Amino acid sequence: MDVAVIGLGLIGGSVLRALASTGHAVLGYDADPATRATARTAAAQAPPAQRWQIARTVRDAVATADLVVIAVPLPAVAGVLDELSAAGYTGLLTDVTSVKEPVRLLVHEHLGGRRRDDDRPADAHPGDGADRRAGFVGGHPMAGRETSGFGAADPALFTDCAWVLCLEPEETSVADWLELAALVATLGARVVPAVAAEHDRAVAAVSHVPHLLATAIAAVAADDPLAGTLAAGSFRDGTRVAATRPDLVAAMCGGNALAVGPALDAVLDALEQARAAVGSADPIGALRGWLAPGSAARRAWPPRAGIPVELPARPDALLRLGRSGGWVTRVSGDRRTVTGVRPAPPDPA
Amino acid sequence: MDVAVIGLGLIGGSVLRALASTGHAVLGYDADPATRATARTAAAQAPPAQRWQIARTVRDAVATADLVVIAVPLPAVAGVLDELSAAGYTGLLTDVTSVKEPVRLLVHEHLGGRRRDDDRPADAHPGDGADRRAGFVGGHPMAGRETSGFGAADPALFTDCAWVLCLEPEETSVADWLELAALVATLGARVVPAVAAEHDRAVAAVSHVPHLLATAIAAVAADDPLAGTLAAGSFRDGTRVAATRPDLVAAMCGGNALAVGPALDAVLDALEQARAAVGSADPIGALRGWLAPGSAARRAWPPRAGIPVELPARPDALLRLGRSGGWVTRVSGDRRTVTGVRPAPPDPA
């Protein structure tokens, strides 16, 4: 495929490198001239068959693209969408932003909604001009790292990583979804089908709220230097992500406020129960009961084994797989079925 | 010194090995015959000059001891204290339990209070029979590990680990405290002087409450299998300690309920502020302000550099050092001064 990657930080740079190394023709663009220069220099050092090119404008980058990957921070997405609109782009479109419902709404607003399967002739292929609109499928590779920038980009970053591809019933083109799923699977990722709002709820619970809790622990402990001396493993690991730059965490959690609010409420409810247990007449016994389910859940994570499954490539079946904790590993050549993995139920402990 | 170690799990076993390897005569005891057999077999494999012995009863273990180290779980401490009382033990006494005020109260109850410096002649030495009571100094090496049992015992476990020795003004014998501090320092530990209640408050903040938060996150995420699939680094590290056995965490947090309650309240207050920020008109801006202090505190931990200090060996000076986040590394031969380290103030970021 001809792919344009807009934004060449850690994730965008890794997508660019991963796609180039698997034989796709890749054009990259970044708003920062220094990043473009770095990416151009790195291309010259890659094996000739795996080289990418760097464009000077978004319009140049997407001119011949079948697929555009938006890999800029959330606040910059709207601007890129406007440039795609101005360029008359009608190919496949995805992004790698960490919230999905807000991006879905931006695409709706700036590109006039998404195409569906019935928007184009049955024999049309992405990018052949038969489509009236860009075909958007929101994406989110769960591949954060402590490092950032193109210099940290790694073509192997997505091996075994969960990569959500959003599938809105009655909205997303299944043909577009399968096209992207097939591509992402070749990068070694686990393709997770999910509705945007369900994705946002899940990452609020497993990523955004944990960032807030880590920061609260670090803030409270900071009042007592003795506590800092006695802090060991549980503090080090439990607060690790509190060291992330506050503006990044604020953008991530605040950008997903609609999902983070209820997820934080659920954790606060659980902690109020723990507080009641601590203050009860038998704190040890009460806490033992309170701790049991969360402790069992953590011991069952990550699921040790998966059950291979083959499914019809239909939205209901794909979303059921995602909701059960499964993922897609391969899309059949005829796009009628997918191969995937469903987590095995935990051992009865 | 002649040392008896009562309880040969990970910590007790490591204390036994560490003291034996630094030339002390060590007698160990464990209530479990299989553990005693394991410890006896291991002794035969140690270099002859570093061998320990295993006694069949607490009374046998402490008969000739200058120092008894209680390394049993909190619920078993009272029974050991009764055996020491029945054996008429009057030497130095310490423990390695993770809460200190409850143990202090148990010693008071079962051994009739602690001796003070004016309880014995100025020229008396620990264990010479001139004391009327055992000289108790509560201790807590911050050296937890995922592993447990004598098989995991490691004489190097305490290298650079913070080891609290409790110093109650108007109560603890400073001579006893310095005797133990000198010994613990030779094991490579950072000796942290602290009042028992202040220790309990500090570990509630940096260890006990983080265990509760980790478990709450794991429990809430468990409701959604999709969340389990998308969980990555922040979930893995933030919930690691939730996998600890619930009965151990319940004993630890419930045994320190008086300090855990207020520490959990402080974290809940902070999280309620975060919740308000998430629900505000400008969640990103509000969260940025909320996140800043905790994030800065975490980046400043652990302190990178320490300032060497020399102090008079007096309770007020020692406790001031501990409260400032410092520790003792050496006790002078004449027991008049200590050498220590005070954390350097964080870089103005």
Contacts between the chains, C-beta under 8 A, distances in Angstrom:
chain1	res1	chain2	res2	distance
A	142	B	230	5.5
A	142	B	232	4.8
A	143	B	232	7.7
A	144	B	232	6.6
A	144	B	233	6.5
A	144	B	234	7.8
A	161	B	232	7.8
A	162	B	229	5.4
A	162	B	230	5.4
A	162	B	232	7.5
A	164	B	230	6.8
A	190	B	229	7.4
A	192	B	226	7.3
A	192	B	229	5.7
A	192	B	230	6.9
A	194	B	226	6.1
A	198	B	226	6.2
A	199	B	226	7.6
A	199	B	230	7.4
A	201	B	224	7.1
A	201	B	227	7.8
A	202	B	224	5.7
A	202	B	226	4.7
A	202	B	227	4.0
A	202	B	229	8.0
A	202	B	230	5.0
A	203	B	227	7.8
A	203	B	230	5.8
A	205	B	217	7.7
A	205	B	220	5.7
A	205	B	221	4.8
A	205	B	224	6.5
A	205	B	227	4.8
A	206	B	217	7.8
A	206	B	221	5.2
A	206	B	227	4.9
A	206	B	228	7.6
A	206	B	230	5.8
A	206	B	231	4.0
A	206	B	232	7.5
A	206	B	234	7.4
A	206	B	235	4.3
A	207	B	230	7.6
A	207	B	231	7.6
A	207	B	232	7.1
A	207	B	234	5.0
A	207	B	235	6.6
A	209	B	217	6.7
A	209	B	220	7.7
A	210	B	217	5.5
A	210	B	234	4.8
A	210	B	235	5.9
A	210	B	238	4.0
A	210	B	239	7.5
A	211	B	234	6.2
A	212	B	271	6.7
A	212	B	274	4.9
A	213	B	213	4.9
A	213	B	216	7.9
A	213	B	217	6.5
A	213	B	238	6.8
A	213	B	267	8.0
A	213	B	271	7.1
A	214	B	234	7.7
A	214	B	238	5.9
A	214	B	294	7.9
A	214	B	298	7.5
A	215	B	274	7.8
A	215	B	290	7.8
A	215	B	291	5.4
A	215	B	294	3.7
A	215	B	295	6.0
A	215	B	298	7.4
A	216	B	213	7.9
A	216	B	267	5.1
A	216	B	270	4.1
A	216	B	271	5.2
A	216	B	274	6.8
A	216	B	294	6.4
A	217	B	205	7.7
A	217	B	206	7.8
A	217	B	209	6.7
A	217	B	210	5.5
A	217	B	213	6.5
A	217	B	267	6.4
A	217	B	294	7.7
A	218	B	294	4.2
A	218	B	295	7.2
A	218	B	297	4.9
A	218	B	298	4.0
A	218	B	301	7.4
A	219	B	270	5.7
A	219	B	293	5.3
A	219	B	294	3.3
A	219	B	297	6.1
A	220	B	205	5.8
A	220	B	209	7.7
A	220	B	263	6.9
A	220	B	266	4.7
A	220	B	267	5.3
A	220	B	270	6.1
A	221	B	205	4.8
A	221	B	206	5.1
A	221	B	297	7.2
A	222	B	293	7.0
A	222	B	294	7.1
A	222	B	297	3.5
A	224	B	201	7.2
A	224	B	202	5.7
A	224	B	205	6.5
A	225	B	323	6.6
A	225	B	324	5.4
A	225	B	325	3.1
A	225	B	343	6.9
A	226	B	192	7.2
A	226	B	194	6.1
A	226	B	198	6.2
A	226	B	199	7.6
A	226	B	202	4.7
A	226	B	322	5.8
A	226	B	323	5.6
A	226	B	325	6.3
A	227	B	201	7.7
A	227	B	202	3.9
A	227	B	203	7.8
A	227	B	205	4.8
A	227	B	206	4.8
A	228	B	206	7.6
A	228	B	301	5.7
A	228	B	302	7.1
A	228	B	303	7.2
A	228	B	325	5.3
A	228	B	343	7.4
A	229	B	162	5.4
A	229	B	190	7.4
A	229	B	192	5.7
A	229	B	202	8.0
A	229	B	322	7.6
A	229	B	325	5.0
A	229	B	326	7.4
A	229	B	327	6.4
A	229	B	343	7.6
A	230	B	142	5.5
A	230	B	162	5.4
A	230	B	164	6.8
A	230	B	192	6.9
A	230	B	199	7.4
A	230	B	202	5.0
A	230	B	203	5.8
A	230	B	206	5.8
A	230	B	207	7.6
A	231	B	206	4.0
A	231	B	207	7.6
A	231	B	301	6.8
A	231	B	302	7.5
A	232	B	142	4.8
A	232	B	143	7.7
A	232	B	144	6.5
A	232	B	161	7.8
A	232	B	162	7.5
A	232	B	206	7.6
A	232	B	207	7.1
A	233	B	144	6.4
A	233	B	241	7.6
A	234	B	144	7.8
A	234	B	206	7.4
A	234	B	207	5.0
A	234	B	210	4.8
A	234	B	211	6.2
A	234	B	214	7.7
A	234	B	240	7.9
A	234	B	241	4.7
A	235	B	206	4.3
A	235	B	207	6.6
A	235	B	210	5.9
A	237	B	237	4.4
A	237	B	238	7.3
A	237	B	240	5.0
A	237	B	241	7.1
A	238	B	210	4.0
A	238	B	213	6.8
A	238	B	214	5.9
A	238	B	237	7.3
A	238	B	238	5.8
A	238	B	240	7.6
A	238	B	241	6.8
A	239	B	210	7.5
A	239	B	298	5.2
A	239	B	301	7.9
A	240	B	234	7.9
A	240	B	237	5.0
A	240	B	238	7.6
A	240	B	298	8.0
A	241	B	233	7.7
A	241	B	234	4.7
A	241	B	237	7.2
A	241	B	238	6.7
A	242	B	294	5.5
A	242	B	295	5.6
A	242	B	297	7.8
A	242	B	298	3.9
A	243	B	295	6.5
A	243	B	298	4.5
A	243	B	299	4.9
A	244	B	295	7.0
A	245	B	295	7.4
A	246	B	287	7.9
A	246	B	288	5.4
A	246	B	291	3.9
A	246	B	292	5.0
A	246	B	295	4.7
A	247	B	288	5.8
A	249	B	287	7.2
A	249	B	291	5.5
A	249	B	295	7.4
A	250	B	283	8.0
A	250	B	284	5.0
A	250	B	285	7.5
A	250	B	287	4.1
A	250	B	288	3.9
A	250	B	291	5.9
A	251	B	284	5.7
A	253	B	278	6.8
A	253	B	283	7.4
A	253	B	287	5.5
A	254	B	277	7.9
A	254	B	278	7.2
A	254	B	282	7.9
A	254	B	283	3.7
A	254	B	284	3.3
A	254	B	285	7.6
A	254	B	286	7.5
A	254	B	287	4.9
A	254	B	288	7.9
A	255	B	284	6.7
A	257	B	278	5.1
A	257	B	279	7.3
A	257	B	283	4.1
A	260	B	278	5.2
A	261	B	275	7.0
A	261	B	278	5.0
A	261	B	279	5.6
A	263	B	220	7.0
A	264	B	271	7.0
A	264	B	274	6.8
A	264	B	275	5.3
A	264	B	278	6.4
A	265	B	275	7.1
A	266	B	220	4.7
A	267	B	213	8.0
A	267	B	216	5.1
A	267	B	217	6.4
A	267	B	220	5.3
A	267	B	271	7.7
A	268	B	268	7.0
A	268	B	271	6.1
A	268	B	272	7.3
A	268	B	275	6.8
A	270	B	216	4.1
A	270	B	219	5.8
A	270	B	220	6.1
A	271	B	212	6.7
A	271	B	213	7.1
A	271	B	216	5.2
A	271	B	264	6.9
A	271	B	267	7.7
A	271	B	268	6.0
A	271	B	271	7.6
A	272	B	268	7.3
A	274	B	212	4.9
A	274	B	215	7.8
A	274	B	216	6.8
A	274	B	264	6.8
A	275	B	261	7.0
A	275	B	264	5.3
A	275	B	265	7.1
A	275	B	268	6.8
A	277	B	254	7.9
A	278	B	253	6.8
A	278	B	254	7.2
A	278	B	257	5.1
A	278	B	260	5.2
A	278	B	261	4.9
A	278	B	264	6.4
A	279	B	257	7.3
A	279	B	261	5.6
A	282	B	254	7.9
A	283	B	250	8.0
A	283	B	253	7.3
A	283	B	254	3.7
A	283	B	257	4.1
A	284	B	250	5.0
A	284	B	251	5.7
A	284	B	254	3.3
A	284	B	255	6.7
A	285	B	250	7.4
A	285	B	254	7.6
A	286	B	254	7.5
A	287	B	246	7.9
A	287	B	249	7.2
A	287	B	250	4.1
A	287	B	253	5.5
A	287	B	254	4.9
A	288	B	246	5.4
A	288	B	247	5.8
A	288	B	250	3.9
A	288	B	254	7.8
A	290	B	215	7.8
A	291	B	215	5.4
A	291	B	246	3.9
A	291	B	249	5.5
A	291	B	250	5.8
A	292	B	246	5.0
A	293	B	219	5.3
A	293	B	222	7.0
A	294	B	214	7.9
A	294	B	215	3.7
A	294	B	216	6.4
A	294	B	217	7.7
A	294	B	218	4.2
A	294	B	219	3.3
A	294	B	222	7.1
A	294	B	242	5.5
A	295	B	215	6.0
A	295	B	218	7.2
A	295	B	242	5.6
A	295	B	243	6.5
A	295	B	244	7.0
A	295	B	245	7.4
A	295	B	246	4.7
A	295	B	249	7.4
A	297	B	218	4.9
A	297	B	219	6.1
A	297	B	221	7.2
A	297	B	222	3.5
A	297	B	242	7.8
A	298	B	214	7.5
A	298	B	215	7.4
A	298	B	218	4.0
A	298	B	239	5.2
A	298	B	240	8.0
A	298	B	242	3.9
A	298	B	243	4.5
A	299	B	243	4.9
A	300	B	222	8.0
A	301	B	218	7.4
A	301	B	228	5.7
A	301	B	231	6.8
A	301	B	239	7.9
A	302	B	228	7.2
A	302	B	231	7.5
A	303	B	228	7.2
A	322	B	226	5.8
A	322	B	229	7.6
A	323	B	225	6.6
A	323	B	226	5.6
A	324	B	225	5.5
A	325	B	225	3.2
A	325	B	226	6.3
A	325	B	228	5.3
A	325	B	229	5.0
A	326	B	229	7.4
A	327	B	229	6.4
A	343	B	225	6.9
A	343	B	228	7.4
A	343	B	229	7.6
